Amino acid sequence: MLDRVIFFTLLPYFYDILDIIKYDCSRKSAKEILFMNKENRKAAKERRAKEREHEAKVAHYKKIWNWAGPALIIVVIVGLIIASVLDSKRLSVKSASEDTSTASSAASASSASTSASASLQTDTSLTIEDGDTVNIDYVGSIDGVEFQGGNTKGNGADLVIGSHTYIDDFEEQLIGHHPGDSVDVTVTFPEDYGKDELNGKEALFKVTVNGIYK
């Protein structure tokens, strides 16, 4: 009963209420449309901001390249020049090393040729001189103890006097001696000879002069 009373009481105002509701709805729709437009504008602003940021970065990198580009090119050119000079020096050193090796090989070949073309003379009247090629045997010892590699074991060894093939003044101490002589040669190994048991040590070589190539 009460609901009917309320209904008939509000009935004259029904259309007014409907207009109010329609007005509110239309206003809400307008707000939504306005809100969407703001979102679009915001997105456009963000997109434009990103574009400006990208353009600023490109301009910044261009400025850096304009400043550093020429310097970088100069550095590269200087580096290439230095590398070329170093390569040239290495080639020169290599060439000098090869020349030294060739000269050493030539000297060895000359010694071998001398030994092959000349015969070993055992005449005791002959005297060893600088430049002579001799054949010797020796036994080396340090403090009375023989060391490895210091003994020809009777096989004989050819030696050019003055070639400095042997350490210290080994060769010079043979000058003036004769075939058949036994000579005590005292020498000192270099500190950097390469063997701990020999580095810097004084050694005695008992040398037998087998002959001189003539």
FENBELJO-V925398 format. One record per pair of residues at least 24 apart in sequence whose C-alpha atoms are under 7 Angstrom apart, sorted by the first residue. I is the first residue (numbers start at 1). J is the second residue. D is the distance in Angstrom with one decimal. If there is no record, write none. Layout:
i=I j=J d=D
i=I j=J d=D
This chain:
i=115 j=213 d=6.4
i=118 j=213 d=5.6
i=118 j=214 d=5.2
i=119 j=213 d=5.3
i=119 j=214 d=5.8
i=120 j=211 d=5.7
i=120 j=212 d=5.4
i=120 j=213 d=4.4
i=120 j=214 d=6.5
i=121 j=211 d=5.2
i=121 j=212 d=5.1
i=121 j=213 d=5.8
i=121 j=214 d=6.4
i=122 j=179 d=5.3
i=122 j=210 d=6.6
i=122 j=211 d=4.6
i=122 j=212 d=6.6
i=123 j=179 d=6.4
i=124 j=178 d=5.4
i=124 j=179 d=5.0
i=124 j=180 d=6.5
i=125 j=178 d=6.7
i=126 j=178 d=5.7
i=126 j=179 d=6.9
i=127 j=176 d=5.5
i=127 j=177 d=5.6
i=127 j=178 d=4.9
i=128 j=174 d=6.9
i=128 j=175 d=5.0
i=128 j=176 d=5.2
i=128 j=177 d=5.6
i=128 j=178 d=6.1
i=129 j=175 d=5.3
i=129 j=176 d=6.4
i=130 j=161 d=5.3
i=130 j=162 d=5.8
i=130 j=175 d=6.6
i=131 j=160 d=6.1
i=131 j=161 d=5.0
i=131 j=162 d=5.8
i=132 j=160 d=5.8
i=132 j=161 d=5.5
i=133 j=158 d=6.7
i=133 j=159 d=5.5
i=133 j=160 d=4.3
i=133 j=161 d=6.2
i=133 j=212 d=6.1
i=133 j=213 d=5.6
i=134 j=158 d=5.6
i=134 j=159 d=5.3
i=134 j=160 d=6.4
i=134 j=211 d=5.8
i=134 j=212 d=4.4
i=134 j=213 d=5.9
i=135 j=159 d=6.2
i=135 j=209 d=6.4
i=135 j=210 d=5.4
i=135 j=211 d=5.5
i=135 j=212 d=6.4
i=136 j=207 d=6.7
i=136 j=208 d=5.6
i=136 j=209 d=4.7
i=136 j=210 d=5.2
i=137 j=207 d=5.7
i=137 j=208 d=5.2
i=137 j=209 d=6.8
i=138 j=205 d=6.1
i=138 j=206 d=5.4
i=138 j=207 d=4.3
i=138 j=208 d=6.1
i=139 j=205 d=5.4
i=139 j=206 d=5.3
i=139 j=207 d=6.8
i=140 j=203 d=6.6
i=140 j=204 d=5.6
i=140 j=205 d=4.2
i=140 j=206 d=6.5
i=141 j=203 d=5.6
i=141 j=204 d=5.4
i=141 j=205 d=6.5
i=142 j=202 d=6.6
i=142 j=203 d=4.8
i=142 j=204 d=6.4
i=178 j=209 d=6.9
i=179 j=209 d=5.0
i=179 j=210 d=5.4
i=179 j=211 d=4.6
i=179 j=212 d=6.8
i=180 j=208 d=6.6
i=180 j=209 d=5.3
i=180 j=210 d=5.8
i=181 j=208 d=5.9
i=181 j=209 d=5.5
i=182 j=206 d=6.9
i=182 j=207 d=5.5
i=182 j=208 d=4.5
i=182 j=209 d=6.5
i=183 j=207 d=5.0
i=183 j=208 d=6.3
